[in-house]
């Protein structure tokens, strides 16, 4: 098999057909989508943490990531990773907690097609 050499405007293709990719990976990803749906259902049924606290940045980020999943544009994984990542370049003096939160606390909502905030 000769490896393809993608041009700057073309997305490299996999050696598998689309049908083969779907046949091989559909059930695994169906389960992941159901996990996300179940998580959002649990969040919706849970008591609010405080009155007027607004929606958690992680939930805003996850909802924006779901919008990217279905927008039909290329490079979804890159754009979602950028959406969830802290864009700052300067180190902070002290971490506010041990561990990561999984989404940038400064995310304001919405997802631009280029992956920005």
DSSP file (Angstrom, degrees, kcal/mol; ACC not computed):
  #  RESIDUE AA STRUCTURE BP1 BP2  ACC     N-H-->O    O-->H-N    N-H-->O    O-->H-N    TCO  KAPPA ALPHA  PHI   PSI    X-CA   Y-CA   Z-CA
    1    1 A X              0   0    0      0, 0.0     2,-0.5     0, 0.0    14,-0.0   0.000 360.0 360.0 360.0 134.3    0.0    0.0    0.0
    2    2 A X        -     0   0    0      1,-0.0     2,-0.1     0, 0.0     0, 0.0  -0.800 360.0-122.7 -91.5 124.4    1.3    3.4   -0.9
    3    3 A X        -     0   0    0     -2,-0.5     2,-0.2     1,-0.1    -1,-0.0  -0.398  27.5-118.2 -66.8 142.0    0.9    6.0    1.8
    4    4 A X        -     0   0    0      9,-0.2     2,-0.7    -2,-0.1    -1,-0.1  -0.501  13.9-145.0 -78.1 149.2   -1.1    9.0    0.8
    5    5 A X        -     0   0    0     -2,-0.2    -1,-0.0     7,-0.0     2,-0.0  -0.889  21.5-145.2-114.7  98.6    0.6   12.4    0.9
    6    6 A X        -     0   0    0     -2,-0.7     2,-0.1     1,-0.1     6,-0.1  -0.335   7.7-132.0 -68.3 141.1   -2.1   14.9    2.0
    7    7 A X    >   -     0   0    0      1,-0.1     3,-0.6     4,-0.1    -1,-0.1  -0.364  32.7 -99.8 -79.2 170.7   -2.1   18.3    0.5
    8    8 A X  T 3  S+     0   0    0      1,-0.2    -1,-0.1    -2,-0.1    -2,-0.1   0.747 124.3  42.4 -65.7 -21.9   -2.4   21.3    2.8
    9    9 A X  T 3  S+     0   0    0      2,-0.1     2,-0.3     0, 0.0    -1,-0.2   0.569 102.4  79.8-100.4  -9.8   -6.1   21.6    1.9
   10   10 A X  S <  S-     0   0    0     -3,-0.6     2,-0.5     3,-0.0     3,-0.0  -0.766  74.6-129.8-102.7 144.4   -7.0   17.9    2.0
   11   11 A X        -     0   0    0     -2,-0.3    -4,-0.1    -5,-0.1    -3,-0.1  -0.766  34.3-113.4 -86.0 129.9   -7.8   15.8    5.1
   12   12 A X        -     0   0    0     -2,-0.5     2,-0.2    -6,-0.1    -1,-0.1  -0.355  33.1-132.9 -63.7 143.8   -5.7   12.6    5.0
   13   13 A X        -     0   0    0      1,-0.1    -9,-0.2     2,-0.0     2,-0.2  -0.614  11.6-117.1 -97.5 159.4   -7.9    9.5    4.6
   14   14 A X        -     0   0    0      2,-0.3    -1,-0.1    -2,-0.2     4,-0.1  -0.525  25.1-117.2 -84.4 157.8   -7.7    6.3    6.6
   15   15 A X  S    S+     0   0    0     -2,-0.2     2,-0.2     2,-0.1    -1,-0.1   0.639  96.5  78.8 -70.5 -10.8   -6.9    3.0    4.9
   16   16 A X  S    S-     0   0    0      1,-0.1    -2,-0.3     2,-0.0     2,-0.1  -0.647  86.9-114.8 -94.0 153.1  -10.4    1.8    5.9
   17   17 A X     >  -     0   0    0     -2,-0.2     4,-2.3     1,-0.1     5,-0.2  -0.396  30.8-108.7 -75.3 163.3  -13.6    2.8    4.1
   18   18 A X  H  > S+     0   0    0      1,-0.2     4,-2.7     2,-0.2     5,-0.2   0.912 122.2  53.3 -58.5 -42.5  -16.2    4.8    6.0
   19   19 A X  H  > S+     0   0    0      1,-0.2     4,-2.8     2,-0.2    -1,-0.2   0.900 108.6  49.1 -61.1 -40.4  -18.4    1.8    6.2
   20   20 A X  H  > S+     0   0    0      2,-0.2     4,-2.3     1,-0.2    -1,-0.2   0.898 110.5  50.4 -65.8 -40.1  -15.6   -0.2    7.7
   21   21 A X  H  X S+     0   0    0     -4,-2.3     4,-2.6     2,-0.2     5,-0.3   0.938 113.6  45.2 -62.4 -46.4  -14.9    2.5   10.3
   22   22 A X  H  X S+     0   0    0     -4,-2.7     4,-2.2     1,-0.2     5,-0.3   0.930 113.0  50.7 -63.7 -45.3  -18.6    2.6   11.2
   23   23 A X  H  < S+     0   0    0     -4,-2.8     4,-0.3    -5,-0.2    -1,-0.2   0.898 117.2  40.7 -57.7 -41.0  -18.8   -1.2   11.4
   24   24 A X  H  < S+     0   0    0     -4,-2.3    -2,-0.2    -5,-0.2    -1,-0.2   0.859 129.5  22.0 -77.9 -37.3  -15.7   -1.4   13.6
   25   25 A X  H  X S+     0   0    0     -4,-2.6     4,-1.9    -5,-0.2     5,-0.2   0.502  90.8  95.3-116.0  -5.9  -16.3    1.6   16.0
   26   26 A X  H  X S+     0   0    0     -4,-2.2     4,-2.7    -5,-0.3     5,-0.2   0.929  86.4  47.9 -58.6 -51.6  -20.0    2.5   16.0
   27   27 A X  H  > S+     0   0    0     -4,-0.3     4,-1.9    -5,-0.3    -1,-0.2   0.890 110.6  52.6 -60.8 -39.8  -21.1    0.5   19.1
   28   28 A X  H  > S+     0   0    0      1,-0.2     4,-1.3     2,-0.2    -1,-0.2   0.925 115.1  40.7 -59.5 -44.9  -18.2    1.8   21.2
   29   29 A X  H  X S+     0   0    0     -4,-1.9     4,-2.2     2,-0.2    -2,-0.2   0.774 107.5  61.4 -80.7 -25.5  -19.0    5.4   20.4
   30   30 A X  H  X S+     0   0    0     -4,-2.7     4,-2.1    -5,-0.2    -1,-0.2   0.920 105.4  49.7 -59.0 -44.0  -22.8    4.9   20.7
   31   31 A X  H  X S+     0   0    0     -4,-1.9     4,-2.1    -5,-0.2    -2,-0.2   0.877 108.6  52.1 -63.8 -38.2  -22.1    3.9   24.3
   32   32 A X  H  X S+     0   0    0     -4,-1.3     4,-2.1     2,-0.2    -1,-0.2   0.900 108.6  50.0 -66.1 -40.4  -20.0    7.1   24.8
   33   33 A X  H  X S+     0   0    0     -4,-2.2     4,-2.4     1,-0.2    -2,-0.2   0.914 110.5  50.3 -64.0 -41.8  -22.8    9.3   23.5
   34   34 A X  H  X S+     0   0    0     -4,-2.1     4,-2.6     1,-0.2    -2,-0.2   0.871 107.4  54.7 -63.8 -36.4  -25.2    7.6   25.8
   35   35 A X  H  X S+     0   0    0     -4,-2.1     4,-2.4     2,-0.2    -2,-0.2   0.922 109.3  46.8 -61.1 -44.6  -22.8    8.2   28.8
   36   36 A X  H  X S+     0   0    0     -4,-2.1     4,-2.5     2,-0.2    -2,-0.2   0.921 112.6  49.8 -63.9 -43.5  -22.8   11.9   28.0
   37   37 A X  H  X S+     0   0    0     -4,-2.4     4,-2.1     1,-0.2    -2,-0.2   0.913 111.4  48.6 -61.4 -43.0  -26.6   12.0   27.7
   38   38 A X  H  X S+     0   0    0     -4,-2.6     4,-2.3     2,-0.2    -1,-0.2   0.896 110.3  52.1 -65.1 -39.7  -27.0   10.2   31.0
   39   39 A X  H  X S+     0   0    0     -4,-2.4     4,-2.3     2,-0.2    -2,-0.2   0.941 110.4  47.3 -60.5 -47.4  -24.5   12.6   32.7
   40   40 A X  H  X S+     0   0    0     -4,-2.5     4,-2.3     1,-0.2    -1,-0.2   0.864 110.2  53.2 -65.1 -34.9  -26.4   15.6   31.4
   41   41 A X  H  X S+     0   0    0     -4,-2.1     4,-1.8     2,-0.2    -1,-0.2   0.915 109.1  49.3 -63.4 -42.2  -29.7   14.0   32.6
   42   42 A X  H  X S+     0   0    0     -4,-2.3     4,-1.2     2,-0.2    -2,-0.2   0.907 110.8  50.2 -63.1 -41.5  -28.2   13.5   36.1
   43   43 A X  H >< S+     0   0    0     -4,-2.3     3,-0.5     1,-0.2    -1,-0.2   0.927 109.8  50.6 -62.0 -44.5  -27.1   17.2   36.2
   44   44 A X  H 3< S+     0   0    0     -4,-2.3    -1,-0.2     1,-0.2    -2,-0.2   0.844 112.6  46.6 -62.9 -34.0  -30.5   18.4   35.1
   45   45 A X  H 3< S+     0   0    0     -4,-1.8    -1,-0.2    -5,-0.1    -2,-0.2   0.661  95.2  97.0 -82.6 -16.2  -32.2   16.3   37.9
   46   46 A X  S << S-     0   0    0     -4,-1.2     2,-0.1    -3,-0.5     3,-0.1  -0.341  84.4-100.8 -75.7 154.2  -29.7   17.4   40.6
   47   47 A X        -     0   0    0      1,-0.1    -1,-0.1    -2,-0.1     2,-0.1  -0.467  43.7-103.2 -67.8 141.6  -30.4   20.2   43.1
   48   48 A X        -     0   0    0     -2,-0.1     3,-0.1     1,-0.1    -1,-0.1  -0.412  24.1-131.7 -62.7 144.3  -28.7   23.6   42.2
   49   49 A X  S    S-     0   0    0      1,-0.2     2,-0.3    -2,-0.1    -1,-0.1   0.906  80.8 -11.0 -66.5 -42.1  -25.7   24.2   44.4
   50   50 A X  S >  S-     0   0    0      4,-0.1     3,-1.2    -3,-0.0     2,-0.3  -0.989  79.9 -90.0-155.7 157.0  -26.7   27.8   45.2
   51   51 A X  T 3  S+     0   0    0     -2,-0.3    -2,-0.0     1,-0.2     0, 0.0  -0.530 108.7   1.6 -72.3 131.3  -29.2   30.4   44.1
   52   52 A X  T 3  S+     0   0    0     -2,-0.3    -1,-0.2     1,-0.1     3,-0.1   0.636  88.3 130.0  71.5  13.7  -28.0   32.6   41.3
   53   53 A X    <   -     0   0    0     -3,-1.2    -2,-0.1     1,-0.1    -1,-0.1   0.662  58.9-139.2 -75.1 -15.2  -24.7   30.8   41.0
   54   54 A X        -     0   0    0     -4,-0.2     2,-0.2     2,-0.1    -4,-0.1   0.009  37.1 -46.5  77.0 168.9  -24.9   30.4   37.3
   55   55 A X        -     0   0    0      1,-0.1     5,-0.0    -3,-0.1     0, 0.0  -0.530  65.0-103.0 -78.2 140.0  -23.9   27.4   35.3
   56   56 A X     >  -     0   0    0     -2,-0.2     4,-2.2     1,-0.1     3,-0.5  -0.302  24.8-125.7 -57.7 138.7  -20.6   25.7   36.0
   57   57 A X  H  > S+     0   0    0      1,-0.2     4,-2.5     2,-0.2     5,-0.2   0.822 110.6  58.9 -59.2 -32.3  -17.9   26.5   33.4
   58   58 A X  H  > S+     0   0    0      2,-0.2     4,-2.4     1,-0.2    -1,-0.2   0.895 107.0  46.2 -65.5 -38.9  -17.4   22.8   32.9
   59   59 A X  H  > S+     0   0    0     -3,-0.5     4,-2.6     2,-0.2     5,-0.2   0.907 111.8  50.6 -69.8 -40.9  -21.0   22.3   31.9
   60   60 A X  H  X S+     0   0    0     -4,-2.2     4,-2.2     1,-0.2    50,-0.2   0.927 112.8  48.0 -59.1 -43.5  -20.9   25.3   29.6
   61   61 A X  H  X S+     0   0    0     -4,-2.5     4,-2.3     2,-0.2    -2,-0.2   0.911 111.3  49.2 -64.3 -43.0  -17.8   23.9   28.0
   62   62 A X  H  X S+     0   0    0     -4,-2.4     4,-2.2     2,-0.2    -1,-0.2   0.908 111.0  49.6 -64.8 -41.5  -19.3   20.4   27.6
   63   63 A X  H  X S+     0   0    0     -4,-2.6     4,-1.6     1,-0.2    -1,-0.2   0.899 112.2  48.1 -64.5 -39.4  -22.4   21.8   26.0
   64   64 A X  H  X S+     0   0    0     -4,-2.2     4,-1.7    -5,-0.2    -2,-0.2   0.868 109.3  53.9 -67.2 -36.1  -20.3   23.9   23.6
   65   65 A X  H  X S+     0   0    0     -4,-2.3     4,-2.0     1,-0.2    -2,-0.2   0.894 105.7  52.7 -64.5 -39.5  -18.2   20.7   22.8
   66   66 A X  H  X S+     0   0    0     -4,-2.2     4,-1.1     1,-0.2    -1,-0.2   0.887 106.2  54.1 -63.2 -38.1  -21.4   18.8   21.9
   67   67 A X  H  < S+     0   0    0     -4,-1.6     3,-0.4     1,-0.2     4,-0.2   0.889 107.2  50.7 -62.5 -38.6  -22.3   21.7   19.5
   68   68 A X  H >< S+     0   0    0     -4,-1.7     3,-1.4     1,-0.2     5,-0.3   0.886 101.9  62.4 -65.5 -38.0  -18.9   21.3   17.8
   69   69 A X  H 3< S+     0   0    0     -4,-2.0     3,-0.3     1,-0.3    -1,-0.2   0.841 113.4  33.9 -55.5 -34.2  -19.5   17.5   17.5
   70   70 A X  T 3< S+     0   0    0     -4,-1.1    -1,-0.3    -3,-0.4    -2,-0.2   0.254  89.3  96.2-108.7  12.2  -22.5   18.1   15.3
   71   71 A X  S <  S-     0   0    0     -3,-1.4    -1,-0.2    -4,-0.2    -2,-0.1   0.583  84.8-129.3 -82.5  -7.0  -21.5   21.2   13.4
   72   72 A X        +     0   0    0     -4,-0.3     2,-0.2    -3,-0.3    -3,-0.1   0.525  64.0 129.3  77.1   4.0  -20.2   19.3   10.3
   73   73 A X        -     0   0    0     -5,-0.3     3,-0.3     1,-0.1    -1,-0.3  -0.540  59.6-103.0 -92.2 160.2  -16.8   21.1   10.3
   74   74 A X  S    S+     0   0    0      1,-0.2    -1,-0.1    -2,-0.2     5,-0.1  -0.216  92.5  33.8 -75.7 167.2  -13.4   19.4   10.2
   75   75 A X     >  +     0   0    0      3,-0.1     4,-2.3     1,-0.1     5,-0.2   0.866  61.9 162.5  57.8  46.1  -11.0   18.9   13.1
   76   76 A X  H  > S+     0   0    0     -3,-0.3     4,-2.8     1,-0.2     5,-0.3   0.912  71.6  52.9 -60.2 -44.4  -13.5   18.4   15.8
   77   77 A X  H  > S+     0   0    0      1,-0.2     4,-2.4     2,-0.2    -1,-0.2   0.923 111.4  45.8 -60.9 -44.8  -11.1   16.8   18.2
   78   78 A X  H  > S+     0   0    0      1,-0.2     4,-2.5     2,-0.2    -1,-0.2   0.932 114.1  48.4 -62.8 -45.6   -8.6   19.7   17.9
   79   79 A X  H  X S+     0   0    0     -4,-2.3     4,-2.1     1,-0.2    -2,-0.2   0.883 112.9  47.4 -65.5 -38.3  -11.3   22.3   18.3
   80   80 A X  H  X S+     0   0    0     -4,-2.8     4,-2.3     2,-0.2    -1,-0.2   0.917 110.9  51.4 -69.3 -41.7  -12.9   20.7   21.3
   81   81 A X  H  X S+     0   0    0     -4,-2.4     4,-1.0    -5,-0.3    -2,-0.2   0.916 111.9  47.2 -60.1 -42.1   -9.5   20.3   23.0
   82   82 A X  H  < S+     0   0    0     -4,-2.5     3,-0.4     1,-0.2    -1,-0.2   0.888 110.0  53.5 -65.4 -38.5   -8.8   24.0   22.4
   83   83 A X  H  < S+     0   0    0     -4,-2.1    21,-0.3     1,-0.2    -2,-0.2   0.891 113.3  42.8 -62.1 -39.9  -12.2   24.8   23.8
   84   84 A X  H  < S+     0   0    0     -4,-2.3    20,-0.5    19,-0.1     2,-0.2   0.608 101.2  90.5 -82.6 -12.4  -11.6   22.9   27.0
   85   85 A X  S  < S-     0   0    0     -4,-1.0     2,-0.5    -3,-0.4    19,-0.1  -0.595  82.5-114.1 -92.6 146.7   -8.0   24.2   27.4
   86   86 A X        -     0   0    0     -2,-0.2    -2,-0.1     1,-0.1    -1,-0.1  -0.651  23.2-157.8 -72.9 121.0   -6.8   27.2   29.3
   87   87 A X        +     0   0    0     -2,-0.5    -1,-0.1    -4,-0.1    -2,-0.0   0.504  52.0 118.5 -82.5  -2.3   -5.4   29.6   26.7
   88   88 A X        -     0   0    0      1,-0.1    -2,-0.0     2,-0.0     3,-0.0  -0.277  44.1-168.2 -67.3 151.1   -3.2   31.6   29.1
   89   89 A X        +     0   0    0      2,-0.1     2,-0.4     0, 0.0    -1,-0.1   0.561  62.0  84.5-112.8 -15.2    0.5   31.6   28.6
   90   90 A X  S    S-     0   0    0      1,-0.1     2,-0.0     0, 0.0    -2,-0.0  -0.740  80.6-119.1 -91.8 135.9    1.7   33.1   31.9
   91   91 A X        -     0   0    0     -2,-0.4     2,-0.2     1,-0.1    -2,-0.1  -0.372  25.8-123.6 -68.9 151.2    2.1   30.8   34.9
   92   92 A X        -     0   0    0      1,-0.1     3,-0.2    -2,-0.0    -1,-0.1  -0.640  15.2-122.8 -92.5 156.5    0.0   31.5   38.0
   93   93 A X  S    S+     0   0    0      1,-0.2     2,-0.3    -2,-0.2    -1,-0.1   0.894  91.1   3.9 -65.8 -40.8    1.6   32.1   41.3
   94   94 A X  S    S-     0   0    0     -3,-0.0    -1,-0.2     0, 0.0     2,-0.2  -0.990  76.0-114.4-150.4 135.5   -0.2   29.2   43.1
   95   95 A X        -     0   0    0     -2,-0.3     3,-0.0    -3,-0.2    -2,-0.0  -0.490  21.4-139.6 -68.3 136.9   -2.6   26.6   42.0
   96   96 A X  S    S-     0   0    0     -2,-0.2     2,-0.3     1,-0.1    -1,-0.1   0.670  80.2  -1.2 -72.8 -15.6   -6.0   27.1   43.6
   97   97 A X  S    S-     0   0    0      2,-0.2     2,-0.5     0, 0.0    -1,-0.1  -0.965  83.4 -88.2-161.2 169.7   -6.4   23.3   44.1
   98   98 A X  S    S+     0   0    0     -2,-0.3     2,-0.1     2,-0.1    -2,-0.0  -0.800  91.8  10.8 -89.7 126.7   -4.7   20.0   43.6
   99   99 A X  S    S-     0   0    0     -2,-0.5     2,-0.2     2,-0.0    -2,-0.2  -0.264  91.5 -67.0  98.3 173.3   -5.5   18.5   40.3
  100  100 A X        -     0   0    0      1,-0.1    -2,-0.1    -2,-0.1     0, 0.0  -0.643  21.7-145.9-101.3 157.7   -7.2   19.7   37.1
  101  101 A X        -     0   0    0     -2,-0.2    -1,-0.1     2,-0.2     3,-0.1   0.606  38.5-124.5 -97.2 -15.1  -10.9   20.6   36.6
  102  102 A X  S    S+     0   0    0      1,-0.0     2,-0.3   -18,-0.0    -2,-0.0   0.300  83.9  53.3  92.1 -10.9  -11.0   19.4   33.0
  103  103 A X  S    S-     0   0    0    -18,-0.0     2,-0.3     4,-0.0   -18,-0.2  -0.986  93.9 -93.9-153.8 150.8  -12.2   22.6   31.5
  104  104 A X    >   -     0   0    0    -20,-0.5     3,-1.6    -2,-0.3   -43,-0.1  -0.502  26.6-146.8 -69.8 125.0  -11.1   26.2   31.5
  105  105 A X  T 3  S+     0   0    0     -2,-0.3    -1,-0.2     1,-0.3   -48,-0.1   0.723  95.2  61.9 -65.6 -21.9  -12.8   28.1   34.3
  106  106 A X  T 3  S+     0   0    0    -49,-0.0    -1,-0.3     2,-0.0     2,-0.2   0.431  71.3 128.0 -85.4   2.0  -12.8   31.3   32.2
  107  107 A X    <   -     0   0    0     -3,-1.6   -47,-0.1     1,-0.2   -46,-0.1  -0.403  39.3-169.7 -63.2 127.6  -14.9   29.8   29.4
  108  108 A X        -     0   0    0      1,-0.3    -1,-0.2     9,-0.2     2,-0.1   0.581  42.7 -96.1 -97.5 -11.6  -17.8   32.1   28.7
  109  109 A X  S    S+     0   0    0      1,-0.3    -1,-0.3   -52,-0.1   -48,-0.1  -0.273  78.2  72.2 113.1 158.9  -19.9   30.0   26.5
  110  110 A X        -     0   0    0    -50,-0.2     2,-0.4    -2,-0.1    -1,-0.3   0.216  61.7-122.9  77.7 154.8  -20.5   29.5   22.8
  111  111 A X        -     0   0    0    -47,-0.1     2,-0.2   -46,-0.0     6,-0.2  -0.981  15.5-144.9-135.9 121.3  -18.1   27.9   20.4
  112  112 A X    >   -     0   0    0      4,-1.5     3,-2.1    -2,-0.4    -2,-0.0  -0.525  28.7-111.9 -82.9 156.1  -16.7   29.7   17.3
  113  113 A X  T 3  S+     0   0    0      1,-0.3    -1,-0.1    -2,-0.2   -34,-0.1   0.790 116.7  56.6 -58.8 -28.0  -16.1   27.7   14.2
  114  114 A X  T 3  S-     0   0    0      1,-0.0    -1,-0.3   -35,-0.0     3,-0.1   0.470 120.4-105.7 -83.2  -0.4  -12.3   28.1   14.6
  115  115 A X  S <  S+     0   0    0     -3,-2.1    -2,-0.1     1,-0.2    -1,-0.0   0.451  78.2 129.9  93.2   1.3  -12.3   26.6   18.0
  116  116 A X              0   0    0      1,-0.1    -4,-1.5    -5,-0.0    -1,-0.2  -0.166 360.0 360.0 -81.0-180.0  -11.9   29.9   19.9
  117  117 A X              0   0    0     -6,-0.2    -9,-0.2    -3,-0.1    -1,-0.1   0.399 360.0 360.0-105.7 360.0  -13.9   31.2   22.8
